[in-house]
Amino acid sequence: MKIGLIQYSPVWENIPANLSRVDEIISDSKEKFDLLILPEMSFTGFTMNPAGFYEEEDGISLNRMISLASKLKSNIIFGRIEKYHGKFYNALIHLDRSGLIFARYFKVHPFSFASEDKYYSAGDETVITEIDKTHTGLSICYDLRFPELYRQYAKKKAQVMINIANWPVRRIEHWKALNKARAIENQCFFIGVNRIGTDPFNNYNGNSCVFDPLGQELLCIPDNEGIFTVEIDPDYSQEIREKLPFLNDMRLI
């Protein structure tokens, strides 16, 4: 599976400008991908103004990503703000190669330290999607600090786990350590996609990364903007789990 991690610097709360920038980044690449992944709240930044920037089903960002997935024949994972039953959610969307919405995940752990919980409701479901038959567990930013979520994914045999984030420089060592830990403890490929640049509250230096089921670093990119490529064999996760059957001893109590 060939994966492209899109690490870039979003313009604060400017959806059209960010869609244009992502188009430019993708156009500059001549590679073909099975999966493209963007950071959390991909086209707004980590805004606490959901009423001003959420989009309906026919919103510009979803339509643009649908067209892009269909054009590139690639799965795409990106973040946006959604409203459901009168509540706002920090959402992750998985589009398949045809541009169809294959899965939605609502962030289970809003970041109370930044008052996210005052503006966004917490999701109440884990989501394992299929990316070309690969079972993939989904998560967003602060979720990374809660291993219980990923244990549920491991119990259901997810081979790959993904976290999209706006994770600031001041805690970037936590980001790198937790991405690696989630890979090791769950014997899976773990993919973290972060942003770079600044917003009114934080600085970001990326460090989008990929770790294999033994915790080996396959990719870690600080600071730079672009699409960063990694190829993985999801079956390797199962091979490691059979060779080192640690998950069989897991007791969720």
C-alpha positions as CSV (number, residue, x, y, z in Angstrom):
1,M,0.0,0.0,0.0
2,K,1.5,3.3,-1.1
3,I,0.5,6.2,1.2
4,G,1.0,9.9,0.9
5,L,1.1,12.1,4.0
6,I,0.2,15.6,3.2
7,Q,1.9,17.9,5.7
8,Y,1.3,21.6,5.1
9,S,0.6,25.0,6.7
10,P,-3.1,25.9,6.6
11,V,-4.2,29.5,6.4
12,W,-6.2,30.2,9.5
13,E,-9.9,29.7,9.0
14,N,-9.7,30.1,5.2
15,I,-11.2,27.1,3.5
16,P,-10.9,28.3,-0.2
17,A,-7.2,29.2,0.3
18,N,-6.4,25.9,1.9
19,L,-8.2,23.9,-0.8
20,S,-6.1,25.7,-3.4
21,R,-2.9,25.0,-1.5
22,V,-3.6,21.3,-1.2
23,D,-4.4,21.2,-4.9
24,E,-1.0,22.7,-5.7
25,I,0.8,20.3,-3.4
26,I,-0.9,17.3,-5.0
27,S,-0.4,18.7,-8.5
28,D,3.3,18.9,-7.9
29,S,3.5,15.2,-7.3
30,K,3.6,12.8,-10.2
31,E,3.2,9.7,-7.9
32,K,0.0,7.6,-7.7
33,F,-1.2,6.7,-4.2
34,D,-3.5,4.2,-2.6
35,L,-4.2,6.6,0.2
36,L,-3.7,10.3,0.8
37,I,-4.0,11.6,4.4
38,L,-4.4,15.3,5.5
39,P,-4.1,16.8,9.0
40,E,-7.0,17.4,11.5
41,M,-9.5,20.1,10.5
42,S,-7.6,20.1,7.2
43,F,-9.0,23.3,5.7
44,T,-9.7,25.6,8.7
45,G,-7.0,24.9,11.3
46,F,-7.9,24.0,14.9
47,T,-10.7,26.6,15.2
48,M,-13.1,26.9,18.1
49,N,-15.7,28.6,15.8
50,P,-17.6,25.6,14.5
51,A,-20.7,27.6,13.7
52,G,-18.7,29.8,11.4
53,F,-16.9,27.0,9.5
54,Y,-18.9,23.8,9.5
55,E,-20.1,22.7,6.1
56,E,-23.3,20.9,5.0
57,E,-23.1,17.7,2.9
58,D,-22.7,19.8,-0.2
59,G,-20.0,22.0,1.3
60,I,-17.0,23.1,-0.8
61,S,-14.3,21.0,1.0
62,L,-16.2,17.7,0.8
63,N,-17.1,18.2,-2.8
64,R,-13.5,19.1,-3.7
65,M,-12.2,16.0,-2.0
66,I,-14.8,13.8,-3.6
67,S,-13.7,15.1,-7.0
68,L,-10.1,14.6,-6.1
69,A,-10.5,11.1,-4.9
70,S,-12.4,10.2,-8.1
71,K,-9.9,11.9,-10.3
72,L,-6.8,10.3,-8.6
73,K,-8.5,6.9,-8.0
74,S,-7.1,7.2,-4.5
75,N,-8.6,6.8,-1.0
76,I,-8.4,10.1,0.9
77,I,-8.6,10.8,4.6
78,F,-9.2,14.4,5.8
79,G,-10.6,16.3,8.7
80,R,-13.5,18.8,8.7
81,I,-16.2,20.2,11.0
82,E,-19.6,18.5,10.9
83,K,-23.0,19.1,12.4
84,Y,-25.2,16.2,13.4
85,H,-28.5,16.3,15.3
86,G,-27.7,19.9,16.2
87,K,-24.2,19.2,17.6
88,F,-20.8,20.1,16.2
89,Y,-18.2,17.4,15.8
90,N,-14.5,17.3,14.9
91,A,-14.7,14.8,12.1
92,L,-12.5,12.5,10.0
93,I,-13.8,11.5,6.6
94,H,-12.6,8.5,4.6
95,L,-13.4,8.7,0.9
96,D,-12.8,5.6,-1.3
97,R,-11.3,5.5,-4.7
98,S,-14.6,6.4,-6.3
99,G,-15.1,9.4,-4.1
100,L,-17.8,7.8,-2.0
101,I,-17.9,8.5,1.7
102,F,-16.8,5.1,3.1
103,A,-16.5,6.0,6.8
104,R,-16.9,8.9,9.3
105,Y,-15.2,9.1,12.7
106,F,-16.1,11.8,15.3
107,K,-13.2,12.6,17.7
108,V,-13.9,10.7,20.9
109,H,-11.7,12.9,23.2
110,P,-12.2,16.6,22.7
111,F,-9.2,18.6,24.0
112,S,-10.5,20.1,27.2
113,F,-7.1,21.9,27.8
114,A,-8.0,24.1,24.8
115,S,-11.7,24.2,25.6
116,E,-12.5,22.0,22.6
117,D,-15.1,20.2,24.7
118,K,-17.1,23.5,25.1
119,Y,-17.5,23.8,21.3
120,Y,-17.5,20.2,20.0
121,S,-19.4,17.1,21.2
122,A,-17.5,13.9,21.8
123,G,-18.0,11.0,19.5
124,D,-19.1,7.8,21.1
125,E,-18.1,5.2,18.6
126,T,-14.8,3.6,17.5
127,V,-14.5,3.3,13.7
128,I,-12.6,0.7,11.8
129,T,-12.7,1.4,8.0
130,E,-11.5,-0.7,5.1
131,I,-8.9,0.8,2.8
132,D,-8.5,-1.7,0.0
133,K,-9.4,-4.5,2.4
134,T,-7.0,-3.3,5.0
135,H,-8.7,-2.9,8.4
136,T,-7.8,0.6,9.6
137,G,-8.6,2.2,13.0
138,L,-9.3,6.0,12.9
139,S,-8.5,8.7,15.5
140,I,-7.9,12.4,15.8
141,C,-5.1,14.3,17.7
142,Y,-5.8,14.2,21.4
143,D,-7.2,10.7,21.1
144,L,-3.5,9.6,20.8
145,R,-3.1,10.0,24.6
146,F,-5.8,7.4,25.4
147,P,-4.5,3.9,24.6
148,E,-7.8,2.3,25.5
149,L,-9.2,3.5,22.1
150,Y,-6.5,1.7,20.2
151,R,-6.8,-1.5,22.3
152,Q,-10.3,-1.7,21.0
153,Y,-8.9,-1.5,17.5
154,A,-6.3,-4.1,18.2
155,K,-8.9,-6.4,19.7
156,K,-10.7,-6.2,16.4
157,K,-7.5,-7.0,14.5
158,A,-6.9,-3.6,12.8
159,Q,-3.7,-3.8,10.8
160,V,-3.2,-0.1,10.5
161,M,-4.1,2.8,12.8
162,I,-4.3,6.5,11.7
163,N,-4.2,9.7,13.7
164,I,-4.7,13.1,12.1
165,A,-3.6,16.1,14.2
166,N,-2.8,19.7,14.9
167,W,-0.1,18.9,17.5
168,P,2.0,21.8,18.6
169,V,5.7,22.1,18.9
170,R,5.7,22.5,22.7
171,R,4.5,18.9,23.1
172,I,6.0,17.3,19.9
173,E,8.2,14.9,21.8
174,H,5.0,13.4,23.3
175,W,3.6,13.1,19.8
176,K,6.6,11.1,18.5
177,A,6.7,8.9,21.6
178,L,3.0,8.1,21.6
179,N,2.8,7.3,17.9
180,K,5.6,4.8,18.4
181,A,4.1,3.4,21.5
182,R,0.7,2.9,19.9
183,A,2.5,0.9,17.1
184,I,4.4,-1.3,19.5
185,E,1.7,-2.1,21.9
186,N,-0.9,-2.9,19.2
187,Q,1.6,-4.6,16.8
188,C,0.3,-2.5,13.9
189,F,1.4,0.1,11.4
190,F,0.7,3.5,13.0
191,I,0.4,6.6,10.9
192,G,0.4,10.1,12.3
193,V,-0.2,13.1,10.1
194,N,0.4,16.6,11.6
195,R,0.5,20.1,10.3
196,I,3.2,22.8,10.2
197,G,3.1,26.6,10.4
198,T,1.3,28.8,13.0
199,D,-2.2,29.7,14.1
200,P,-3.2,32.4,16.6
201,F,-2.3,30.1,19.5
202,N,0.4,27.7,18.6
203,N,3.4,26.8,16.4
204,Y,3.6,23.5,14.6
205,N,6.6,21.6,13.1
206,G,4.9,18.5,11.7
207,N,6.9,15.4,12.4
208,S,4.3,13.4,10.5
209,C,5.4,9.8,11.0
210,V,4.9,6.1,10.3
211,F,6.0,3.3,12.5
212,D,5.8,-0.4,11.7
213,P,4.4,-3.2,14.0
214,L,7.8,-3.5,15.8
215,G,8.1,0.2,16.4
216,Q,10.6,0.8,13.7
217,E,10.4,4.3,12.3
218,L,9.7,4.3,8.6
219,L,9.2,8.0,8.2
220,C,9.3,11.1,10.3
221,I,9.3,14.6,8.6
222,P,9.9,17.7,10.6
223,D,9.1,21.2,9.3
224,N,8.8,20.6,5.5
225,E,5.7,21.0,3.4
226,G,4.6,18.5,0.8
227,I,3.5,14.9,0.2
228,F,5.7,12.4,1.9
229,T,5.6,8.8,0.7
230,V,5.8,5.5,2.5
231,E,4.9,2.0,1.3
232,I,3.7,-0.6,3.8
233,D,2.6,-4.2,3.6
234,P,-0.5,-4.5,6.0
235,D,-0.1,-8.3,6.1
236,Y,3.2,-7.7,8.1
237,S,1.1,-6.8,11.1
238,Q,-0.5,-10.2,11.1
239,E,2.8,-11.9,10.6
240,I,4.2,-10.1,13.7
241,R,1.1,-10.9,15.8
242,E,1.5,-14.6,14.9
243,K,5.2,-14.6,15.6
244,L,4.9,-12.6,18.8
245,P,1.3,-13.4,20.0
246,F,1.3,-10.8,22.8
247,L,-2.2,-9.5,21.9
248,N,-3.7,-12.9,22.8
249,D,-2.8,-12.2,26.4
250,M,-4.7,-8.8,26.4
251,R,-7.4,-8.5,29.1
252,L,-9.6,-5.5,28.8
253,I,-10.9,-5.1,32.4
